[in-house]
Amino acid sequence: MIPYGRQDISQEDIDAVVSALKSDWLTQGPAVPEFEAAFATYCGVAEAVAVNSATSALHIACMALGLGPGDWLWTSPLTFVASANAGLYCGASVDFVDIDPVSYNLSVSALAQKLSDAEKIGRLPKVLVPVHFTGQSCEMREIRQLADQYGFKIIEDASHAVGANYLDGKVGNCEYADICVFSFHPVKIITSAEGGMALTRSQVLAELMRKLRSHGITRDPEQMTQDADGPWYYQQLSLGYNYRMTDIQAALGCSQLRRIDGFVARRHEIADFYDHQLRELPIILPTRFDYGRSALHLYPVQIREESGKTRRQVFDGLRERGIGVNVHYIPVHTQPYYQHLGFKDGDFSEAEKFYARAISLPMYPTLTDKDLTKVVAEVKASLS
Ligand SMILES: *Cc1c(COP(=O)(O)O)cnc(C)c1O
């Protein structure tokens, strides 16, 4: 089976993990700050806080921005559940902004309309989480303008967009956002097995998140409420968690980061091949935008009605032929947990329309040219 996504682990990656295992530190050693510094430099941002997942990063980012009961977090319905759950962890309420049918990202015009309506009833969001779906950045300049107008904070969910660009900079430079979050799960662009990172230009937010990832504890005498009892002393100043990344994971992350540009370049070759080979078929191909180079985490196609096939038929046909396709995503508001909160089918119709026809084709750097030829042949066969 050719899967829809998988990691690419080199001998250097293995050597990096082995040397972390042989070092004095399996966790809380030098590899985590090294990974943070290298990742911050790569993205062009001052502060990086490594954690054990993007989910944890989203949670502590929301906490650092003061999200709590009575507040609202808005995000896209076309995302992994974690983007929305982070708001619920903080006791806040969650709502969604429908997607744009071409970019599949949160629609800026739908956002503007919803903000104007929300202002009238005094229910503006405290935090917006734009998700860079498939690795293509949202229109952050326009979203920033709305944030300035309505006074909400922005956490980019850039889990798909490690190595992507937006306008003249890297996604993660936080030019338009308060905090930007990445995932290093094995299906994503680079991996640390499990892992995530929160980036920010604000030293204050970074310090808050560093405390929150480790029980709310500080060992910095300047942050303490009284003089230290001795060199062993630490203080718990807030209620935090154990969301730390290990040195083993960070060593893998550092090694993978050195290979990131090659990973993204190969993903672009694969997308170019699919764009060219699949263009005559009764399917809608994803659009890439000049305003930002996508990291191409996913390559979703939509099965057109005139193909005479349902999404289910094409999906089953491809799986039977050894192509491990997948579907991204079941719109979050249609999940039973969210329906219990009051959301209904039909609430966000563009996301639902996309979901009804979408299939993610295999997309990862170790796909060979032979694999790609097979994928294209099987897509054609499953549609005929
Ligand atoms: C993968 C993913 C997450 C969660 O990442 P973890 O590192 O597995 O916690 C969050 N949001 C989006 C959009 C994702 O794709």
The ligand as an SDF file (V2000), in Angstrom:
LIG
                    3D

 15 15  0  0  0  0  0  0  0  0999 V2000
   -1.7350   17.5680   12.9910 C   0  0  0  0  0  0  0  0  0  0  0  0
   -2.5200   18.7630   13.3020 C   0  0  0  0  0  0  0  0  0  0  0  0
   -2.6980   19.2370   14.6060 C   0  0  0  0  0  0  0  0  0  0  0  0
   -2.2470   18.4720   15.8170 C   0  0  0  0  0  0  0  0  0  0  0  0
   -0.9000   18.1680   15.7710 O   0  0  0  0  0  0  0  0  0  0  0  0
   -0.2760   17.2070   16.9120 P   0  0  0  0  0  0  0  0  0  0  0  0
    1.1910   17.5550   16.8350 O   0  0  0  0  0  0  0  0  0  0  0  0
   -0.5730   15.8190   16.4740 O   0  0  0  0  0  0  0  0  0  0  0  0
   -0.8910   17.5620   18.1850 O   0  0  0  0  0  0  0  0  0  0  0  0
   -3.3680   20.4270   14.8040 C   0  0  0  0  0  0  0  0  0  0  0  0
   -3.8770   21.1080   13.7710 N   0  0  0  0  0  0  0  0  0  0  0  0
   -3.7520   20.6880   12.4940 C   0  0  0  0  0  0  0  0  0  0  0  0
   -4.3090   21.5040   11.3910 C   0  0  0  0  0  0  0  0  0  0  0  0
   -3.0850   19.4950   12.2220 C   0  0  0  0  0  0  0  0  0  0  0  0
   -2.9960   19.0460   10.9750 O   0  0  0  0  0  0  0  0  0  0  0  0
  1  2  1  0
  2  3  1  0
  2 14  2  0
  3  4  1  0
  3 10  2  0
  4  5  1  0
  5  6  1  0
  6  7  2  0
  6  8  1  0
  6  9  1  0
 10 11  1  0
 11 12  2  0
 12 13  1  0
 12 14  1  0
 14 15  1  0
M  END
$$$$
